[in-house]
């Protein structure tokens, strides 16, 4: 080993760590929490309503027939 390497054996490792520690650009915390999320709106399609109504009518008819 050379004299320089004996004194500072971790220099190459420090250089690697220094080049790999780039921080991602994140928004400030106040900006992040100031954006309020609205309520989730649920939408029901007409086809789904038809299927539910038909299935309830069929179930009621079957129960009436078996009773």
C-alpha distance (Angstrom), angle and dihedral (degrees) to the residues before:
residue distance angle dihedral
X1 . . .
X2 3.70 . .
X3 3.78 122.1 .
X4 3.80 91.7 -109.1
X5 3.82 92.9 55.2
X6 3.79 92.4 49.8
X7 3.80 91.7 57.0
X8 3.78 98.2 45.3
X9 3.80 110.8 22.6
X10 3.81 95.2 158.9
X11 3.81 97.9 52.3
X12 3.79 94.5 104.9
X13 3.80 91.5 48.0
X14 3.81 91.2 49.8
X15 3.80 89.6 51.5
X16 3.82 91.6 52.0
X17 3.80 92.0 49.1
X18 3.79 91.9 47.0
X19 3.81 92.1 53.7
X20 3.82 94.4 45.2
X21 3.81 98.3 50.3
X22 3.79 98.8 83.5
X23 3.81 108.3 146.8
X24 3.80 118.8 -135.9
X25 3.79 116.1 -116.6
X26 3.81 106.1 -106.2
X27 3.80 126.7 177.3
X28 3.80 118.2 -108.5
X29 3.78 114.8 -87.3
X30 3.82 93.2 -119.0
X31 3.80 90.8 55.0
X32 3.78 92.3 47.3
X33 3.81 94.8 52.0
X34 3.79 95.7 40.4
X35 3.79 91.4 70.3
X36 3.80 105.0 87.9
X37 3.75 120.2 -153.7
X38 3.79 116.6 -132.0
X39 3.76 125.8 -136.2
X40 3.77 117.2 -77.6
X41 3.77 110.7 -108.4
X42 3.76 116.8 -142.0
X43 3.77 118.4 -149.3
X44 3.78 124.1 -165.5
X45 3.75 118.6 -156.7
X46 3.78 121.6 -134.1
X47 3.80 91.1 -120.7
X48 3.79 91.7 57.7
X49 3.81 90.9 50.5
X50 3.80 90.6 51.5
X51 3.80 92.6 50.3
X52 3.81 92.2 49.4
X53 3.81 93.3 47.8
X54 3.80 93.2 47.4
X55 3.79 92.6 47.5
X56 3.82 91.4 49.6
X57 3.81 90.9 49.4
X58 3.79 91.5 49.0
X59 3.80 91.5 47.9
X60 3.81 90.7 50.1
X61 3.81 90.9 48.2
X62 3.80 92.5 49.6
X63 3.81 91.8 48.4
X64 3.82 90.8 48.0
X65 3.83 92.1 49.9
X66 3.80 94.0 47.7
X67 3.79 93.0 45.8
